[in-house]
Amino acid sequence: MVDTLNEYIVAIYSLHKAKYGLIVVALTSVVGISVGIFTEVILRSLGISGER
């Protein structure tokens, strides 16, 4: 599965640089949002609130 995804990303990079750029920006955004939500859940479970 990962190999197929890897080959797809390489093919997109080779054929369509703009589409590759959009995919990278989208994936980076998704990872950033996921890390933020995960951190928020962990901190709230520890009783730490970011609000004042």
Backbone bond lengths (Angstrom), bond angles and torsions (degrees), N, CA, C in turn:
res aa  C-N    CA-C-N  psi(-1)  N-CA   C-N-CA  omega(-1)  CA-C   N-CA-C  phi
1 M - - - 1.442 - - 1.526 110.95 -
2 V 1.329 116.02 -47.63 1.462 119.73 -179.27 1.526 109.85 -66.96
3 D 1.328 117.06 -36.59 1.462 119.92 178.42 1.525 111.21 -63.77
4 T 1.307 116.50 -40.75 1.462 120.49 178.56 1.522 110.62 -64.47
5 L 1.325 117.16 -43.18 1.458 121.36 177.84 1.530 110.19 -63.14
6 N 1.312 116.18 -41.12 1.462 121.30 178.10 1.529 111.06 -61.26
7 E 1.315 116.74 -45.01 1.464 120.82 179.12 1.530 110.84 -64.70
8 Y 1.323 117.07 -37.51 1.456 121.10 178.37 1.532 110.72 -63.32
9 I 1.320 116.47 -45.24 1.464 120.88 179.67 1.528 110.58 -63.36
10 V 1.322 117.63 -40.72 1.468 120.83 178.20 1.525 110.42 -64.58
11 A 1.328 117.06 -40.69 1.465 120.53 179.45 1.528 110.91 -66.13
12 I 1.324 117.41 -41.94 1.466 120.75 177.78 1.523 109.63 -62.05
13 Y 1.331 116.90 -43.07 1.465 120.42 179.50 1.524 110.81 -60.74
14 S 1.307 116.71 -41.60 1.460 120.88 -177.57 1.527 111.95 -70.20
15 L 1.324 117.30 -36.54 1.464 120.50 -172.91 1.529 113.95 -95.59
16 H 1.317 117.47 -39.48 1.467 121.00 -173.23 1.524 109.93 -136.27
17 K 1.316 116.94 93.86 1.468 120.87 -177.70 1.535 111.60 -64.99
18 A 1.338 117.60 -37.29 1.466 120.08 -179.69 1.526 110.92 -66.72
19 K 1.326 117.74 -42.60 1.461 121.25 178.93 1.535 109.78 -64.73
20 Y 1.324 116.87 -38.96 1.460 121.30 177.09 1.533 110.18 -60.72
21 G 1.336 115.86 -43.78 1.460 120.02 178.92 1.519 112.12 -60.82
22 L 1.328 116.28 -42.40 1.466 120.10 178.78 1.529 111.63 -64.65
23 I 1.326 116.00 -39.49 1.466 120.16 178.52 1.527 110.28 -63.83
24 V 1.325 116.35 -43.45 1.467 120.07 -179.84 1.524 110.64 -63.75
25 V 1.323 117.84 -43.75 1.469 120.71 178.76 1.527 110.44 -63.20
26 A 1.319 117.57 -42.58 1.467 120.98 179.53 1.531 111.04 -63.96
27 L 1.325 116.66 -45.88 1.467 119.60 -179.71 1.522 111.41 -65.00
28 T 1.325 117.57 -38.70 1.459 121.15 178.11 1.529 110.22 -63.68
29 S 1.327 116.72 -40.66 1.461 120.54 178.12 1.522 111.33 -64.06
30 V 1.308 116.60 -44.45 1.466 120.92 179.86 1.527 110.92 -62.58
31 V 1.311 117.39 -42.70 1.472 120.55 179.01 1.524 110.07 -65.12
32 G 1.322 117.77 -42.76 1.463 120.64 179.21 1.512 112.66 -62.18
33 I 1.314 116.49 -45.15 1.467 120.57 178.64 1.527 110.49 -64.17
34 S 1.331 116.76 -40.27 1.473 121.04 178.97 1.523 111.27 -62.80
35 V 1.316 117.31 -43.03 1.468 120.74 178.85 1.525 110.03 -64.11
36 G 1.329 116.96 -41.70 1.463 120.56 178.94 1.516 112.39 -62.51
37 I 1.311 117.22 -45.37 1.469 120.99 179.85 1.521 110.55 -65.75
38 F 1.334 117.06 -43.53 1.465 121.31 179.00 1.528 110.43 -60.28
39 T 1.329 116.38 -44.11 1.461 120.25 179.23 1.516 110.75 -64.13
40 E 1.325 117.12 -42.26 1.462 121.25 178.56 1.526 110.97 -60.28
41 V 1.316 117.43 -43.77 1.472 121.26 179.90 1.527 110.55 -63.99
42 I 1.308 117.05 -44.54 1.471 120.69 -179.74 1.526 111.03 -63.46
43 L 1.339 116.74 -45.95 1.471 119.80 -178.84 1.530 111.22 -65.66
44 R 1.317 117.42 -39.36 1.472 119.41 178.64 1.529 111.11 -67.14
45 S 1.343 116.55 -34.44 1.463 118.77 177.90 1.528 111.64 -68.29
46 L 1.332 116.35 -24.17 1.456 121.27 176.93 1.526 111.31 -88.27
47 G 1.326 117.09 -3.54 1.459 120.89 178.60 1.504 113.97 87.51
48 I 1.317 117.68 13.63 1.466 121.48 179.88 1.517 107.70 -100.26
49 S 1.326 115.16 124.95 1.453 120.03 -179.25 1.526 109.50 -113.35
50 G 1.307 117.21 136.75 1.450 120.97 -179.19 1.518 112.97 -82.17
51 E 1.327 117.33 -10.37 1.459 121.93 179.81 1.520 110.08 -84.56
52 R 1.326 115.37 151.62 1.483 118.21 -179.12 1.485 111.43 -105.15
